Amino acid sequence: MEKFCIVILVFQILKPMRKYIKEVCKLDLRFGYERNRLNFSGAWGRIWIMLSLVLISPFSIAQNQQIANSEFYTEASFCQIDQIQTPSTIIPFIGRDSSNMPFQLEADQIDVPVSGKISLDGNASVIQGAKAIYADHIMYGKDDRVIEAMGNVVMHTSNGDRIEASALQLDFETQIGYANEVSFKQADAAYEIFRCGDQDCYDKNIIQPLSLAAPVSVLRGYAQRAYFDGHDRQRLNNVRLSRCPEGDDSVVLVASQVVLDHGTGEATGRDLSVRFFDTPILYFPILTFPISDERKTGFLFPSFGFGGDYGFRLVTPYYWNIAPNRDATITTDHMTSRGTLFRGEYRYLGETTLGGFNGRVGAEFIDSDRKFGDKRYGATLFHQQQFGKYWSSQLDLGYVSDRDYLDDFGDTLGADSADHVPQSFSAEYRRSDQVLPDDDLNIGVLFSDYQIIDPLIQEKHNPYARLPELSLNWKAKLWDQELQSELNASWTRFEHAVPSKVAGSRLNLRPSILFQQKERYGFTRSRVDLDLISYNLNERLGEYGLRPSLVVPVISLDSGLIFERTGYGFGNYWLQTLEPRAYYAYVPYVNQDDQPLFDDNEFELDSMSKYFSPNRFHRTDRVGDTNRITLGLSTRLIQSRSGKQRLQGGVAQMFYLDQRRVREDPSLEPMTNRYSNLFGEISVNLTDRLSSSLDSVWNWNDKQILSTDVNLDYENHRSHISLSYRLNPSDSKEQLISDLEWPFLRNWLVGVENIYSIRNKTNLQTGLSVGYDACCWATQFKLDHKRKEITGSWEGKTNFIFQIELRDLGRISSSALGGISAGLGLN
């Protein structure tokens, strides 16, 4: 029944999309690299790749450490672990220097045919620490330690690698030799085992081999002949390489020769092709690629795409591993309909005697956008630095050439749209035990401005720039936890680009004293604040004074009781609480009509915490007068044995003892209602995986619901279902939101999301994704349609993408296509 309901849900959500499915047929499949995805467009994409990459010789593939997991890959636990078959007697020595360890020679028959040679026949083995050779016949040189092995040869290296061959000749000390018909598995370099401190520990591990874990393979392959050129270098002829688990050859690298250099962490292949289900999809005359997690300089996999806004698109990134703590990515993004956009990103981190620092610099530039008709650009700078133990700073600057930049290049910047681009610098001093024991002191300076890029926001409505803002916050415990003192102070200089807007400086000073007592059965809390606000404006504009100021006391009393009872039901013992709460706040009226409004506003009563707050504003420009009582009642249901909370609910109601005359806009009439809206909330954890919540605001005067938020969520490993209902009549919004992600047939994952406007009777956003994960490779189909109302008419946009990612090659990637989005805070 559960699966049937899910199918019905998916069908109902997709039903409005049927007319858009036809549009998909008109779209070209995109072959593109986004983050660490490889997207293919069938034969055309493959032809373009081969034509372009054949021209790049020699070619290198770069590795970058900052790699995000593919969103349609499963967890590692889902996939088969390819453990290397390793004798338990040598596992404790893996990763250790075995050069000074004794040799162990064993066989069914041991003979000395000539001087200096030892012949081992039948179940023969030569072992030194983790280095071991097993074969049907072994000839061992006592003087030169050269080993000749034949028949079912198996060799284990000190790193945990396993090599099988028909014949082998190897100098055990220099690791120089060769092998025929080789199959091998390379161990994960991150492999670690429990280290023994004495011989008794080793003996116990040998007696109980199940307590040891064998290494895990990260690379396997076959070579017709292998040459060992030392401890860290091998040459392989006629090679097949794969990172897929054994038995899965869906993604294979085939080459006439591959040189593995474990010292540099890279391999070089000649006449190398990438085969997907034994079909060549990429070819390189010569190619270097990483065989470890170390970063490497070179070209990243390019991306290809087709689209109406861009035409044919080719993105070619080059990764430069400058140093262990510095790197750069340089990208050319050619669009036949627009031109060529050049993109660069530089990242760094380091240490000074005072502390660490890190940052990035990014820039994009297109000399002439043929569709826009002018040059366009964007840039970002982000830097963080620590100065000693207590000081830190952050610089975040961004800029784009025009308001449509992110709409046109949002896919390269990691964002479809944004309201503003941040431009700020901050420094902060944090320290405890500065004035009194256990006190906390925070001193800060902030320079902040924004570039508004939303075309719907008029310039006069842009937020003010803070040039600068100085802040001080101090909190101290005067008498254990019961008596506390606080001081919050700030001085801010406000500037605006529109000359008609009022500008100037503002001083906020708020000393506070708090007395509280907490017991198991309840609490009491008394607080007195003194709000001081003073302005120094540039000039007198309209009703605003030149230097208005005010001093307002804010008094609040808070108390609550906790009643408990136990009971038994549904096979469990339960603890239920009943928690009544009473809150009183008093703020006298002070005329504030001559004060500007820089960054304050009157907030909505849409959460429980706001009902138990003394003010209706943020108290930076306005201190709202009030004389009121808030009554609240909450309850919790807790499972006694596990301590898990299964239910929580509460209601809150304000009762006003006087009118409220301070308003955000002085022209507004005082509020004379005697009681507030009723707020209620409840959340239920039906099981560990299924939960629901509801919060609602009821208006007594209009006898209607002002807002409602209902949620139902199910989480189970890779499965997720979320259903929501949103009602907000003041914003003319009534929406149904659904989000489903569900695995089926083990390897498949389907995702559906939809936002439906009940009032407009239309889908605002609908998305479908179907993914298949074979662990070694994955594919995903995505379809997304968005609609928005512009000047009374509805406009829609449909995106379609089909992606195929080869997991090993997908890891050969960087954030090159992220552009400057990270610096703009858009990710």
N, C-alpha and C positions, 0 to 999 in steps of 0.2 A: 504493500500500500504506500510505503514511504517513497519508493522509487517512482511509483505511478504519479504521486502528487508532484514530485520534482519535474517529471516530464511535462505535466499539464502546466506547471508554472513557467517552464522554459518556453513552451508553445505560446502561452498567452503573451509573454513579454516580446517574443519575436514576431508575433502576428502583425504589429504595426510596421515592421521592417520589410514586409514582403515587397513593397514597391521599390524599396531601395536596393534590394538584392539585384534587380535588373541593372542598376547603375554600376554595380561591381564589374559586370561584364565589359563595361566600357573603359575600365581602369587597367593600366599596365601593372603586371606584377613587378614589385620592386626588389632589386637585388641590392642590398645595402648592409653596411656595418653600423650598428647602433650599440654603443657601449661594447659588449663582447658578444655580439650576435653576427652570424653570417647568414645573409638572406639571399636566396637564389631565385632566379626567374627562368628556370628551365634551360633550354638549349641556348637561347639568346644570351642569358647571363653567363653561361659557361664559355661561349665563344668570345665574348668581350673580355672575360678574365684571361683566357689563354692568349688572345692576341696581345693584350697589354703586358702581361707578365713575361711572355717570351722575350719581349724587348728589353726587360730589365735584367741584366746579367753582368756580374754576379748580383744576386738578390739575397737580402737577409731579412729574416722575420724577427721582430723585436719582442721582448717580453717586458711587461710592466707589472709591478707588484700590486698596484691599486686596482684590483679587478673585482667587479661586482658579480655575484652569482646570477646566472640566468634565471629569470623569473619563472620559466617553465621547465626548469630542471628539478628533479626530485631531490630529497635529502640523500646524503651519502648512505644512510642505513637502508634505503630502498634498493640500492644497487649491490651487485655481487662483489665481495671483496676477494681479490685474486691473491691469495696467500701463497708464498713461495715454499715449496716443500723443502724443509731444512731439517737435518738430523738434530735431535735435541742436545746431543753432546757438544755441538759447536755453537749453539745459539748464545750462551752466556758470553762468548768471546767476540761477538760481532761488534765492530766499531772500535776494537782495542788493537793496539800495536802488538803484533804477534812475532815480530822479528827475533825476539829473545826467547820465545817459547820453544820447548823441545819438539822434535819430530816424532810422530807416532806412525809406525809402519805395521800394517796388518794384512794378512792374506791366508787363504787355505793352505798355500804352499809357498815357502820362501826359499830361494836358492841364490848362490853367488857364482854365476857362470864365468865371470872374468873378474880380475882385480878391480875394485872400485865401483862395481856395478852390483845392484841387488835386484833380483827378479822376483816379482810378486805375481802369483797366479791364483785366480779364483777369489771373488769377493775382495779384491785388492783395494787398499786405501793408503793414502799418505796425508797426514793431518798435522797442521801446525796452527794452533789457536782456532780461528774461524776459517782459515784457508785450508781447503781439503779437496782432494781428488779421489774419486772412486771409479773403478773400471774392472773389466774382466782380467786384463793383464797390464801391469805397470813395470817399467824398467826405471830404477832409481839410481842416479849417480851420486855416490857418497861424497865425492870431491867437488864436483861442479854443481850438484843439486839440480841437475837437469832431469826432467821427468818425461818419459815417453809412455803414453797410455793408449790402449786400443780396446775397442769393444765396450759399448754402453758406458761411455765416459761421462761422468758428472763432476763438474768443478764448482766449488763454492768460494767466493772471495771474502775478504775481511769486511767488506761493506754489506754483505748479505746477498749479493747477486748469485744467480744460479745459471750455469752454462752446461748444456748437453752437447756432445759431439760424438762422431764415429771414431775419430782419432785426434790425439793431442800431443804436442811437444811443447814444453814450457820450462824456462829457467825459473825455479821457484823464488829465487832472491830478486832477480831483476824483472821478473814478470814479462820476459820477452819470449815469444814463440808463435805458434800458429795452431789452428784447429780446422777440421773439415766437417761439413754438414752440421752447422752449429745452430742450436736453438737456445735462446737465452731469455732471462727475466732480470730486469734491473730493479733493485730494492729502493724503496722510498728513503730518501736521505734523512727524513725526519724520524725514521724508525728508532725507537729507544726501548731498552729492556731494563729490568731491575738489575742493578749492579751488585755483585757480591763483594763482601769485605774480607772473606777468608776462604780457605779451601773447603772448609766444612759446608759453607753455603753452596759452592759449586757442586759438591757431592750430592747435596740435597736436591738441587735443581736437576741433576742427571738422574737421580733416583725417581723424581717426580716430574717427568717431562711435560705433563699437562699444565704445569704452572708457568710454562714459558710460551710466549707467543712468537710465531715465526714472522719474518719480515713480510711486508706487503709489496707486491709488484706494481710499479708505475709505468713500466715500459717493457714490452716483450717483442721478440722478433726472431727471424730466421735468416741465416747467411750461408751461402754455398761454401765460403772460406773466410776465416777470421784470422787476422794478424794481431798479436799482442805486442805493442810497442812500449811497454813499461807499465807502471802501476796505474796510470790514469788515462791511457790512450789505447784505442783499438781501431783497426781498419777492417771494414766488413765489405765483402764483394757479393753482388747479386742479393740485395737485402730486401726484406719485408719487415717494416716496423709498425707497431700499433700500441696504443695505450688502452685499448679495449680489453675487457677481461678475457681470459682464455676461452676459446670456443666461439668468440664473437669477432669476426673479421670484416665487419661492416665498414670501418674506416681504417685504411691501411696506407702507409707511405712506402712506395716501391722505388728503389734506386739501384743504379749499377754499382755505386760505391758510396759508403757512408763512413766518415771518420768521427768517432766519438771521443771528445776531449773532456774528460771529467774535471780536469784542472780548471778549465775556463767555463765549464758548464754549458758547452754548446756542441753541436754536431754540424758537419758539413756534408751535404749530399750532392751527388752529380747525377744528371739525367733522372731527376726525382719527380715523381708524379703522385698526386693524392688521389686515391681510389675510394669511391663511395659505392658500396655493394659491387665492387670489382669494376666499376665504371670510372675511367679517368675524368676528373673534373678540374684539376689544376696541374700545370706542368712547369718545372723550373729547370733550366740547363744546369744551374748551380745554385745552391740554397744553403744558408746557414740558419739553424733554428735552435732554440734552447732545449736542453735536456734536464735543466734544474729550474728552481724558482727564482734564480738570479735574473735581474733586469739586463737587457742587452740592446745595444744600439742597432737600428736598422729600420726598414720599411715595415709598417703595420699593414695588415690586410686592408686593401682598398674597399670602398663601397660604391656600388652602382645603383642608380635609381632612375625612374621615369615619373614625371608628374606634370600636370598642366601649368603650374606656376614656375617650374624650373626647366622643363624639357628634359633632355637626357642629362644625367648628373653623375659626375665622377669625383669621388673624394679620395685623395691619396695622402695619408698621414705618414710622417717620418718621425721616429722616436729616437732621441739623443740621450743616452745615459752618460751624462757629463761626469758625475762622481757619485759615490754611494749616497750622498745627501743632496744631490742636485740632478734635475733632468729637465728635458724640454720636449715638446711635441710641435712640429711644424707641419701644417696641413694646407694643401691646395684643394679648393672646392669649386670645380668647374661646372657651371650650369649653362646650357646652350641658350636658354631664354633670357638669362640675366647677365651672365658674365662669369668672371673668376673671382672668388672670394679667397683671400689669404688669411690664415688663422695661425696664431702662435700661442703657446702656453709654456711658462717657465715655473717650475716648482723647486722649493728649497727648504731645508731645515738644518739646524745646527745648534751649537752650544757656545756660550761665552762664560766668562768667569762669574757673571751675575745670574745666568740662567739660560734656558733654551729659547729658540725662536723658530718660526716656520712661516711659510707664506707662498703665494703664487701670483704671477703676473700674466694677464691674458689680453690679447688684442685681435680684432678682426677688421678687415678692410676690403672693400670692393670698389675699384676705381670708378666704374660706371655701371650702375644697375640699369639695364636697358628698359626694364619695366617701370622703374621708379623715376628714371631720367636724371640721376645725379649720383655722386659718390656717396657711400654709406660706410659706417664704421661703428665699432663698439670696443670698449676697453674696460679692464677691471684690475684692481690691485687689492690684495688681501694680505695682511701681515699681523702676526701675533708674537709677542715677546714678553719674557719674564725678566724683571729687574730685581734680583735678589729674592728673598723669601716672601716679601710682602707686596711688592709692586708688580703690576702687569699692565700691558697695553694692547690695543687692537686697532688696526687701521683697515677700513673697508670702503673702497672707492669704486664707483662704477659709472659708466656713461655710455649712452647710445646716441647715434646721430639724429634719429627722428622717432616719432611716436609709433610708427608702423613697423619699426625694426624687428621687434620680437614676434609680431604677427607674421612677418614674411620669413624670418629665419628662426622661428621658435623651435623647429625640430633640431637644429644644430646647437641651439643654446640650452636645450633641455627643458624648455617651457613654451607653452602655447601663447600665453599672455601674462601680463603683470601690470599692476597699477603704478608702481614706482621702482626706481633704482636707488639703493641706499648710497649715501655718501657720509661717512662718519669716522671719527677718531675718538677713542676713549682710553683713559688711564685710570687705574684703580689701585687703592692701597687697602689691604685687608689685614687685620691683626686682632688677636685676642689678648686678654690680660694687659691691655695698654694703660688704662687709668686705674681700674679696679680689678680684683681677681674675677675671672670668668666673664669679663665683659667682652663685647664685640664692637670693633670700630671699623667703619668703612668710609673712605674718602675717595671721591671720584671726580673726574673732569670729562666732559663730553662736548664734542663739536659735531653737530648733526644737521644734515640737510637731505633733500630728496629731489630726484629728477622724476617728475610725474609724466608717465607715458600713456596713461589711459586717456584717449581722445574725448571721452564723455565727461571728464573732470575739468571744469573751468579753472583758469589760472588763479582767480580770486579765491577759490576754495582749496587751493593747495595748502598743505600743512606748513606751519611756521618753521623756519630754521632756528636752531639753538646754537648761538655763536657767542660764548659757550654756555654750558651749564655746569656749575660747581655744586657738589652735593656732599653732605656729611650725615652719617647715620651712626648713632651710638646706642647700645643697649647694655644695661648692667643689672645684675641681681644684687639688690641692696640687703635683702634679708632672705637668704635661701631662695626658694621658689615662690615665696608668698608676696614679696614686695619687689617690684621691678621698676626701672626707670628707663625712658627712651628719649632720644633727641633726634629729630629729623629736620634737616635744614638744606635748602637749595637756593642758589641764585642763578637766574637764567636770563640771558639776553636774547630776545626774539626779534628776528628780521623776516621781512616778506618782500617778494619780488614786485608786488603790486603797490605803487606809491600811496594809493588811497587807503590801504590797510594800516591800522594802528600798529606801531612797533615800539619797543622799549624793553626795559628790564623788570624782573619780578623777583622779590625775595619771599620765600616761604620758610617759616620757622614754626616748628611744632614740638614743644616739650610735653612729655606725658609721664604720668605716674599710674601704676597698675598694682592693685592689691587683689590677690586671689587665694582661695582655699579649696583644696581638692580632697575629697574623701571617696570611699568606695560607693557610698550611697548618693553622692551628688557633688555640686560645686557652687561656689559664688565667685563673682568676678566684678570688681569695681574699677572704673577707669576714668581719668580726667585728662583731657587734652586741652591745650591752649593754642589755637590756630592764629598765627600772625601772617598776614599777606600785605605786602607793600609794593607799589609800582613806581617806576620812574619812566614816564613815557616821553617819546621824542617831541611830540606836539599835542595840543589839545584838539581832538577830532570829535565832532558831534557832542554826544552826551558824556563822553569820557573825560574824567578829570586828568590833570597833568601828573599829580602824585597821589593818587588815592591809596588808602590803606585801611586795614581793619584788624581788630583783635576780637576773637570769638572763642568762648569756652565751649567745650564739647564734653558732656557728662553722660556716662552710660553705666547701667547696673545690669548684670547678667547672672542668672541663677538657674539651676536645674536639679532635678532629683532622678534617681535611677531605682526603679522597682524591678525585682527579679522573681521569677517563679520557674520551677522545673515541672516537667511533665513527660509522659511517654506516649508515643504514637508513631505509626508507620514503621514499626520495628526499631525505633531509636529513642534515646533519651534526649530531651530538648531543654534548652534554657531560653526563656522569653523575657525580654525587658520591656518596660513601659517607662518612657522618659519625658515627663512634662518639663517645659522650659518657659521662663518668663524673662523678658528683656525690656528695659526702660531706657529711653534716650531723650536727652534734653539739650537743645541748641537754641539760644535766644536769637531773635531776629535782629540783624544788622543790615542796613540798607547797602546794597552792593551794585546799584544801577550805574554808578560812574566808573565801574571797573570793566576792563576789556575781558574778552574770553579767548585766551590763547590756545589752550589745549584741554579744557575741561568740558564735561557734558553731563547731562542728567541721565542716569542709566535706567534700564528697564528692570523691574522686579521679576526676574526669570530664574532665580536660583534660591535655594534655602539660605545660603550664607548672606545674601543681600537683605534678607528680612531681619537679620541680627547684626546689622551694621548701623552705626549712628548717623550716617549721612546719605543723601540722595545723589551727591556728586563725588568726584574723585578728590575734592578739596584742594585743588591747586589754584583755581580762579574763583570758585564759589564755595561757600560754606552754607549749606541749606539749613534753614531754621526748622526745628521740629520739636514736638512735645508729644511723645507717643509711647504706647506699650505694644510689644509683640508677644503673642502667646503661641507656643509651638508644642507639638506632641509627636514623638517618634517612638518606634518600636523596632526591636531586632529579634530574630529567631536564629539561635545558634545550636548546631549539633554538638551535644556534650562530649562525645567520645573524640571526634576529630577536631573540634574547635572551629569548624567551617560555618560561616554565616550564610544561611539559606534565604533569609528574607530581611529586608530593611525598608521601612516606610516612614513617612512623616508628613505633617501639615503645618502651615504657619499662617498667621493672620495678624495684621497691624491694626491698632485702634488709635486714631489720632485724637488728641485732646485739644488741638488748636489748628488753625489754618496755617498753610505753608506759603509764605509771601515771596521768598527768594526763588527766582526762576532763571532758567538758562537765557531766555530772552526777556528783558525787563518789561516789554509790552504785553506779556502774557498775564492773564488774571491769576490771582492767588488760588491755590487748590483748597477747596473747602470740604471735600468729602470726609466723612467721619471714620471710615475704615478703608483698608486697602483691598486689593484683589486677594483671593484665597489661593495659596500655592500648595500643591500636593505632589508627592513623589513616592514611588514604590519600585523596588527592584527585587527580583526573585531569581535565585539560582536553583532551577528545578533539578538539575544534575550538575556534575562537574563540567559537562560540556554544553548544556542548554541553559540559557539565561534570558531574562526579559526585564524590561524597565519601562516605566511610564512616569512622566511628569506633566503637569497641567496647571494652567492659571485660569481661575474663574472670576468673572466680573459680576459683582453683585448688582450694580446699577442696571446694566444692560441684560443681566441674567443670561449670559452666554460665555462660552469658553473663548478666552483671548489667544491662547496658544497651547498646543499639545505636542508632545514628542513621545512616540511609542516605538520601542525597539524589541526585536526578537533575534537572538544570536545563537548559533550552533557552531561549535569548534570541536573538531576531532582529527588531530594530526594534520593531514592534507585537506580535509574537508572543511568547508566553511559556508554557512548560510546566514545571511543577514537581511531582515525585513524591517523597514521603518516607515512610519507615518508621521509627516510634519504638517502642522497647521499653525499658521500665523496670519490671521485676517488683516492685521495692520500693514503687513507687507504684501497682501493679496496673494499669499502662498498657501497652497494645499497640495502636498506631494506624497506620492508613494515611491519609496526607494527600495530596490531589491538588489542584492549582490550574492551571487552563488559561485562557489568553486568546489567541484566535486570530482574525485577520481573514479574511474570505472575500468574494469578489465586490467587492473594493476598498472599498466603503462600509460593509460589515457587520463587526461585531465581536461575538464570542460569548465569554462567560466562564463557567467552571464551577469550583466549589470544593467539596470534600467532606472531612470528617473522619470516618473510620469506626473504631469501636472493635471490634477483633477479639475481645476477651474478652467484651464485652457483646453482640456480634453486632448492632450497631445503628449507624446514622448519628448522630453527635453534632451535626453541622452540615452542611447541604447548601445550596448556593446556585447559582442560574442567572441569568445576565444576557445579554440579547441587545440589541445596540445598532445603530442605523443612523445614520450621519453623512453629511449632505448638504452639509457645510461651512457652509452658511447656517443650517441648523437640524439638530437631532438628536433622536432618540427612543431610549428605553431601557426595557426590560422587566426587572424584577427579581423574583425569587422566592427567599425565604430561609426555611429551617426549622431550628430549633435544639431539641435535646432535652437534658435534664439529669435526673439521678436525685435525687429528694428523698424522704428517709425511706423508702427501699426501693422507691419507685415512680417510673416515668419520666413526665415531663411535657414536652409539646412546645409550641412557639410558631411559627406561620407568619406571615411578613410578605410582602405583595405590594405592588408599586408600579409604576405605569406613568407614565413621565415624557416630556414633550415640551419641548424647550428651543429657543426662538428665539434664535439666537446673539447677535444685536444687543441684544435685550431682556434676555437673560440677563446681559449685562455691566452692565446697569443694576441693580446689586444691592449688598448689603453683607453683613457678618457678623452681621446682626441676630439670626438664628435660632441663632447660636452661643451665645447666652446668656452665662453666666458660666463656660463650660467652659474658655476660654483661661486665665482666672485660676486655675482649679482644677487646671490641668495635665492636663486630660483629653483634649485633642485629640491 
